[in-house]
Amino acid sequence: MPGLLYLIPNTLDQTGDNQAEPLAHVIPAHVQAITARLDYFIAENAKTTRAFLKRIARTHPLAKALQEINIAELNVNTNAAQLPILLAPLLAGQDAGLISDAGVPAVADPGANLVRMAHKEGIVVKPLVGPSSLLLAVMASGLNGQSFAFNGYLPTDTIERCKRIKELENRSRQENQTQLFIETPYRNSALLEALVTHCQANTLLCLATDLTLPSEAIRTQTAGNWKRNSTSGKAPDFHKKPTVFLLLAE
């Protein structure tokens, strides 16, 4: 009988600066307990996963010594032909945990293809509770939580980015749908500048930064107000900080 594939949420702190914070603030105890008993993980980044397991071990003894736990990597560079190899231990009856660099696996994360293959192979998939920056941002934005869409990264080319922003703003207006997207943290300012330049002044923009961390900041206002604040030296403090951008055109 195949093992179970647990989808294990990680914290949203990708830098490790928040390791003094109690893990239970964002990862439930039962999730930590399940994680601790596993000795095979499929991870976006092995180093990040080891750091996470060290935090788990503070309150939940691990099944094996950390150096004996098998951590296989699955990231954007993983060839599709390697997926059956990653699932082989599960088909042999071993339970495994799929874990992302930050947040929940298989959402804005390369693990989705592995989960699809697991279903095809008859492996039971068990999602566990934990922080999702996308849902937390929707919850706190005040924008439409009945209809929303995540669009990943916008184009980096200036012309293509402008075109994409206008497309998303039009869709938002026509469908009353909140549009979500993210950016590489060091490009946050460039994305905000593009948004306030190309969006209508009354379009609502929310910036949700460092969610669940002590430095968390969430603010929703019109594109016009964001533009005025930026030009008057009141730009948000979000350089190199993970941020979810949300847009709702009215």
N, C-alpha and C positions, 0 to 999 in steps of 0.2 A: 504493500500500500504506500502511495507517495506521502512524503512529508508535507507539512504545512508551510506556505509562504506568508510570513508576517510582514506587513508593510509598517515599518517602524518610523515614527516621526522623530526628527532631530530638533534641537533648539534652533532659533533663528539667529543666534550669535555666531557668525562665521569667523570672527577674529579671535575668539577665545578670551576676550577681555572680561567676560561676564562669568567666569567660572567660579567665582566666589558666591554667586547667587544660588540659593537652594534649587536643585533641579526640579523638585516637586511643584514649583511655581508654574511650570509649563509642561512637564511630562508627568502624567499620573503615575502613582505608585504601581498599579497593576501592569502598566506598560513597561516600567522599569524592571519589574519582576520577570516578565516574559523575555525581555531582552537579555537579562542576566543569565538565563538558562540556555541560551542558544550558543553554539560554538561554530556556526557557519554564517557568514554575512556576505551579502552582495552589496557593495557600497560604491557610491559615486567617487569617494576619496578615502583610501585606507587610513591615511594619517588622521583625518578628521574623525573617522569612526573610532579609532583607537582612543582619541581624546575623549570622545563621548562615552565610551565604555569605561574609561577611568573614572568619570563622574558617576556613572551607574554603580560602579564597584564601591563607592563610599558608603552606600546604604544597602546594596544587594550584591552579595558575593557572586562572582562570575563562575560559570560552569567549569572553566579551565583557566589556567594562567593566561594573561593577556597575550603573551608571545606565542601561545599554542592555539589560539583561536584563528580559524581560517577566514581571511577576509579577501574576497575576490573583487576586483574593480569592474564597474560598469559605468562608463561615462560617454561623452559625445564622440570619443575616438574609438569606442568598441565596435568591432565589425559584427554585423548581424549573424554571421556564421559562428560566433562565439557564444551566442545565447544558449544553445542546447548544452554546451559544456557547463555553463553556470547552473543550469537546471538539473544536471545529471545527479548530484547528491540528493536532491529532493525526490527524484524518480526512484532512487535507491532506498528511500524511506527516511531521510534526514530532514528535520525541520530547518528552516533558514529565515533570516531576516533581510529584507531589502531596505536599505537606508540611504537617505539623501544627504548632501552636504549641509543642508539647512531646510527646516520645515518638513512637509510630508512628501514621501516618495511618489513618483509617477505623475505628479502634477507640476508642470513647468520643470520637468526632470526627465532624464533619459531612461528611467525605469519602466515607462509605460509599455514598451515593446516586450520586455521580459514578462510583465504581468499578462499581456495578451497571450504569449506563448504558454505561460503556465495554465491558463484556462484551457487552451487547446489540448494540453497534455493531461488534463483532468486533475491538476493540482489545486487544492483548496487554497484560496487567497483570503487572508484575514487582515483587513485594515484596522489599525489601532489609532486611538485618539491622541491628537497632539496639535501643535500650532501650525496654522496655514496663514502665511502673510497675506495671501489674496483675500481669503474670507474675513480675516480680521480687519483688513483695510475697507472692505465693503461695509462691514458692520459699523465701523466708526466714521465713515465718510458722510453719512446723511444723504447719499445719492441713492438711486433706485436699486434696492436689494431684491426686487421681484424679477428683474430682467437685467443681466449683466453678462459681459463677454471678456475673456482674457485673450489678449492679442500678442503676448510675448514681447519681443523686442521690435522697435520700430527701425526702419532703414537708417543707416548712418549717412548715406548720401543726402546732401542738403535738399536737392530737388525732390528726390523720392520720399524723403521724410515729410516735406511740406504736403505733398500729394496724399500721403497716407494719413496725416493728421486731419486734413480736410475730409477725407473719406470717412474716417471714424466719427468726426463731428457730425457729418450729415446723417450717418446711420443712427447715431445717438438721438438726434433730433427727430428723425422720422419714426423710430421705434421706441422712443423714450427708454433707451437702453444705456446703462452705465458701461463705459469702455475702460478696461484696465490694461496697463502695460508696464513694463519694467525697463531698466537701463543698467548698463555697467556703472557701478556707483561713481566712478570718477568722471562720468559724462552726465551726471544729473543736472548740472547747471545748463549745459548745452541743450538738453531736452526741454527743460523748463522755458528757456529762452525761445525755443522753436514753438512751443505750445502757446505762449502769450503773444507771439508774433502772428501766428496763423489762425488762432481760434477767435471766434466772435467775443467781444468784450464781456457779454453776459453769460458765456459758457462757464459752468462750474468746474473747477479743478480742485482735486484733493491730492495732497502729498502726505503719504503715510510712511514715516521714516523710523528705522530701528524698532520695529514692533516687538513688544514684550521685554525690551531692554530698558534700563534706567534712563537712557537718553531718548526714549520714545517721544516722537512728535507727530501729531496728526492735525492737519489744518485744511479746511475747505473754504474757498472763496472764489469769486469770479476771476476769469482770466484778466480782466481789466485791473482788478485790485492787485493780483499777483504782479502784473507788469509795473504798476505804480510803486509797489513796495521794492521790487528789484532795482528799479532805476533810482530810488531814493536811499539806497544802501541798506534796505531791510530784507535782503534776500534770505531764504531759509538756510539754516545750518545743516546741510545734508551732503557736503562734499565727502565722497568715498564712504557714504553710509547707505546700506541697502534701503531702497525706497520703492514703494508701489505708487504709481501715478493713476489717477482715476479722472474720468471726464464725463460730464453729463450736459448736453446741450439742451436749452429750453426754448 
